[in-house]
Amino acid sequence: MSQLNKIFAIVDQELGAMQNLLSTELNSKIPFLYEIVQFAASKGGKKLRPALFFLMAGMLGYQEKENISMALSIELIHTATLMHDDVVDNASLRRGAPSTNQVYGNAFSVLSGDFLYSRAFQLMVACNHMAAMRYMADTTNAMAEGEVLQLMMSHNPDIDTEAYWQIIGLKTAPLFQAGAVVPAMMVEASQELLEVCKTIGTAVGMAFQMTDDILDYCGNSQDTGKVVGHDLYEGRTTLPIILALRSANQEQRAYLRRVITDGKDIDMQKIQDIIEETGAINSAKNMVLREIDRGFKGLEHFSDNPYKVAIKDLLEFIPDRLA
């Protein structure tokens, strides 16, 4: 059993119920559409967002049947964004296997992603919680803004940490925030507690994205499911490169700026050496740890229970991926 599976063991029943509901809710009058979305959903993944939802719901003492539908809506939105991302990036792989657009083509992948978005909101409507639906609508809107912002900043060597925070704060963090905030909305928590839950979700989302970006340069491709330096090949200037540019010498900086701008003659070993020599990885790890600490502080507002322990373990797991 993997470390994540051990952490999520306390919500195994809920995750299993969500998986069962998934096969029903992906059904369509168009058999080919059902085939595509089943293929996309079968990519699996860590189920971090719905697991966080169930853990937060458990910590808040809310375990009503609506939880399953709301958590599934979050997972469907995540799957849809991945399908659209792969089209934008012209990606051929997703988690080390052929991507949906590689198998079915861009047009079918985009339209099937749209189907998942709309099905997610159908599930939310069935839960009949207007505040939660409004929050999820704002979430998907922010994510779309983040995707556009990231695309606008492709091949831009002048991105600083503030711009990077803005991108991942829109593109990645909102769905984790939803996983933490929506359960609190379902129990009609105070505004103060909603903000605490948002802090926890933000910490998980931001730290996880930063860790992924670090692993893009120092991880094992068999573990990450993508080639080393994938983000740079796609024109994305992420945290390790931003920090390397800040500390690089003139020659190193000139080389990094050139490969970011034109995407040509990328010598990944040379880039990894620059990142190592400038201490960018250690600096980035420290930023991850600051986010984790913010999440720990948020958890201090809750009484001790097994769900709180699991969320704490999840926060500790994120930087452990870099060990």
C-alpha positions in Angstrom: 0.0 0.0 0.0 1.4 3.4 -1.0 1.9 6.2 1.5 -1.1 8.1 0.0 -3.3 5.1 0.2 -2.5 4.8 3.9 -3.3 8.4 4.5 -6.6 8.1 2.6 -7.6 4.8 4.2 -9.9 6.6 6.6 -12.0 7.8 3.6 -11.7 4.6 1.5 -15.5 4.0 1.8 -16.3 7.4 0.5 -13.8 7.2 -2.3 -15.2 3.8 -3.3 -18.7 5.2 -3.3 -17.5 8.1 -5.5 -15.9 5.6 -7.9 -19.2 3.7 -8.1 -21.1 6.8 -8.8 -18.6 7.8 -11.4 -19.5 4.9 -13.7 -23.2 5.8 -13.5 -22.7 9.6 -14.0 -20.5 9.3 -17.0 -23.3 7.5 -18.9 -24.4 9.2 -22.1 -26.9 8.6 -24.9 -23.9 8.7 -27.2 -21.9 5.5 -26.7 -18.8 6.9 -28.2 -18.9 9.9 -25.8 -19.2 7.4 -22.9 -16.2 5.5 -24.2 -14.1 8.7 -24.3 -14.9 10.0 -20.9 -14.5 6.5 -19.4 -11.0 6.4 -21.0 -10.1 9.9 -19.5 -11.4 8.9 -16.1 -9.5 5.6 -16.2 -6.3 7.5 -16.0 -6.8 7.4 -12.3 -4.4 9.7 -10.6 -4.1 10.4 -6.9 -7.7 11.5 -6.3 -6.2 14.3 -4.1 -9.0 16.8 -4.4 -12.0 14.5 -3.6 -9.9 12.8 -0.8 -9.2 16.3 0.7 -13.0 17.0 0.4 -13.8 13.8 2.4 -11.1 14.4 5.0 -12.3 18.0 5.6 -15.9 16.8 5.7 -15.0 14.2 8.3 -13.0 16.7 10.4 -16.1 19.0 10.3 -18.5 16.1 11.2 -20.4 16.2 7.9 -20.9 12.9 6.2 -24.2 13.2 4.4 -24.9 11.5 1.1 -24.5 14.8 -0.8 -20.8 14.5 -0.1 -20.3 11.8 -2.7 -21.9 13.8 -5.5 -20.1 17.1 -4.6 -16.7 15.3 -4.4 -17.3 13.7 -7.7 -18.1 17.0 -9.3 -14.7 18.3 -8.2 -13.0 15.2 -9.6 -14.9 15.6 -13.0 -13.8 19.2 -13.2 -10.2 18.2 -12.6 -10.4 15.5 -15.3 -11.9 18.0 -17.8 -9.1 20.5 -17.1 -6.5 17.7 -17.8 -8.2 16.8 -21.1 -8.2 20.5 -22.2 -4.6 21.0 -20.9 -3.4 18.1 -23.1 -5.0 19.7 -26.1 -3.5 23.1 -25.4 0.0 21.5 -24.8 -0.4 19.0 -27.7 0.5 16.4 -25.2 0.7 12.7 -26.3 1.1 11.3 -22.8 -0.8 11.6 -19.5 0.7 9.9 -16.5 3.0 7.8 -18.7 0.2 6.5 -21.0 -1.4 7.8 -24.2 -3.5 11.0 -23.5 -7.1 11.2 -24.5 -6.4 13.6 -27.3 -3.7 11.3 -28.6 -6.2 8.4 -28.8 -9.3 10.2 -29.9 -8.1 13.5 -31.3 -8.3 17.1 -30.1 -11.8 17.9 -31.2 -13.4 14.9 -29.4 -11.2 15.5 -26.3 -12.3 19.2 -26.0 -16.0 18.4 -26.5 -15.8 15.4 -24.0 -14.1 17.7 -21.5 -17.0 20.1 -21.9 -19.4 17.2 -21.2 -17.6 16.5 -18.0 -17.8 20.2 -16.9 -21.5 20.2 -17.5 -22.1 16.9 -15.8 -20.2 18.2 -12.8 -22.6 21.1 -12.5 -25.6 18.8 -12.9 -24.3 16.9 -9.9 -24.0 20.1 -7.9 -27.5 21.2 -8.8 -28.8 17.8 -7.4 -27.1 18.7 -4.1 -29.3 21.8 -3.9 -26.8 24.0 -2.1 -26.7 27.4 -3.8 -23.7 28.8 -1.9 -21.6 25.8 -2.8 -22.6 25.9 -6.4 -21.7 29.6 -6.6 -18.3 28.8 -5.0 -17.7 26.1 -7.6 -18.7 28.4 -10.4 -16.2 31.0 -9.2 -13.6 28.2 -8.9 -13.9 27.0 -12.5 -13.9 30.6 -13.7 -10.6 31.3 -11.8 -9.1 28.1 -13.2 -9.9 29.2 -16.8 -8.3 32.6 -16.0 -5.2 30.8 -14.8 -4.9 28.7 -17.9 -5.1 31.8 -20.1 -2.6 33.6 -18.0 -0.2 30.7 -18.2 -0.6 30.5 -22.0 0.0 34.3 -22.2 3.3 33.9 -20.3 4.6 31.0 -22.4 8.3 31.4 -23.4 8.6 34.4 -21.1 12.0 34.6 -19.3 10.9 37.6 -17.2 8.3 35.8 -15.1 9.1 36.4 -11.4 7.8 34.6 -8.3 4.9 37.0 -8.0 3.6 36.1 -11.5 4.3 32.4 -10.8 2.2 32.6 -7.6 -0.6 34.3 -9.5 -0.6 31.6 -12.2 -0.7 28.6 -9.8 -3.0 30.5 -7.4 -5.6 30.6 -10.2 -4.8 27.5 -12.2 -4.1 24.9 -9.4 -5.1 26.1 -6.0 -8.8 26.9 -6.5 -9.9 23.2 -6.9 -8.0 22.3 -3.7 -9.5 25.3 -2.0 -12.9 24.0 -3.1 -12.1 20.6 -1.6 -11.5 22.2 1.7 -14.1 25.0 1.7 -17.2 23.4 0.2 -17.6 20.8 3.1 -17.5 23.8 5.5 -20.1 25.5 3.5 -22.3 22.4 3.7 -22.3 22.7 7.5 -22.9 26.5 7.3 -19.6 27.3 9.0 -18.8 30.8 10.0 -16.9 33.1 7.6 -13.9 32.9 9.9 -13.9 29.1 9.7 -14.4 29.2 5.9 -11.3 31.3 5.6 -9.3 28.8 7.8 -10.5 26.0 5.5 -9.5 28.0 2.5 -6.0 28.5 4.0 -5.6 24.7 4.4 -6.8 24.0 0.8 -4.5 26.7 -0.6 -1.6 25.3 1.3 -2.2 21.8 -0.1 -2.7 23.0 -3.7 0.2 25.5 -3.8 2.6 23.1 -2.2 1.6 20.3 -4.4 2.0 22.3 -7.6 5.4 23.7 -6.5 6.5 20.2 -5.6 5.4 18.9 -9.1 7.4 21.8 -10.7 10.5 20.9 -8.7 10.2 17.2 -9.6 10.0 18.2 -13.2 13.8 18.9 -12.9 15.0 16.5 -10.3 12.4 13.7 -10.3 12.2 10.2 -11.9 10.2 10.2 -15.1 8.8 6.8 -14.2 7.4 8.2 -11.0 6.2 11.6 -12.4 4.9 10.1 -15.7 6.5 12.8 -17.8 10.0 13.5 -19.3 12.4 15.6 -17.2 12.0 19.2 -18.1 8.6 18.8 -19.6 7.5 22.2 -18.5 10.4 23.9 -20.2 9.8 22.0 -23.4 6.2 23.3 -23.3 7.5 26.9 -22.7 6.5 27.2 -19.1 8.8 29.1 -16.7 8.3 27.5 -13.4 9.7 28.0 -9.9 13.1 26.2 -10.2 14.0 28.2 -13.4 12.7 31.4 -11.9 15.0 30.9 -8.9 17.9 29.8 -11.0 17.7 32.9 -13.1 17.8 35.0 -10.0 21.1 33.5 -8.8 22.8 32.5 -12.1 25.9 34.1 -13.4 25.8 36.2 -16.6 26.6 33.2 -18.9 24.1 30.9 -17.2 21.4 33.6 -17.2 21.9 34.3 -20.9 21.6 30.6 -21.8 18.5 30.1 -19.7 16.8 33.1 -21.2 17.5 31.9 -24.7 16.1 28.4 -24.3 13.1 29.8 -22.5 12.4 32.3 -25.3 13.0 30.1 -28.4 12.6 26.6 -26.9 15.5 25.3 -29.1 18.8 23.6 -28.3 17.7 22.6 -24.8 20.4 20.8 -23.0 18.6 19.4 -20.0 21.7 18.2 -18.3 23.2 21.6 -18.5 20.0 23.2 -17.2 19.8 20.7 -14.3 23.4 21.6 -13.5 22.6 25.3 -13.4 19.6 24.7 -11.2 21.8 22.7 -8.9 24.7 25.2 -8.8 22.4 28.1 -8.1 20.7 26.4 -5.2 17.3 26.8 -6.9 16.0 23.4 -5.8 16.7 24.0 -2.1 15.2 27.5 -2.3 12.1 26.1 -3.9 11.9 23.4 -1.2 11.9 26.0 1.5 9.0 27.8 -0.2 7.1 24.5 -0.2 7.8 24.1 3.5 6.4 27.6 4.2 3.1 26.6 2.5 3.0 23.4 4.5 3.5 25.4 7.7 0.6 27.6 6.7 -1.6 24.5 6.4 -0.4 23.2 9.8 -1.4 26.6 11.4 -4.8 26.3 9.8 -5.3 22.8 11.4 -4.7 24.3 14.8 -8.3 25.7 14.7 -9.7 22.1 14.8 -10.0 19.6 17.6 -7.9 16.5 17.3 -9.6 13.6 15.5 -8.4 10.9 13.0 -9.4 13.1 10.0 -7.2 16.0 11.2 -4.3 13.5 11.6 -4.8 12.3 8.0 -4.8 15.9 6.7 -1.6 16.6 8.7 -0.1 13.4 7.2 -1.1 14.6 3.7 0.6 17.9 4.3 3.8 16.1 5.4 3.6 13.8 2.4 3.9 16.6 -0.1 7.5 17.7 0.7 8.4 14.1 1.4 8.0 13.5 -2.4 11.2 15.5 -2.8 13.3 13.4 -0.5 
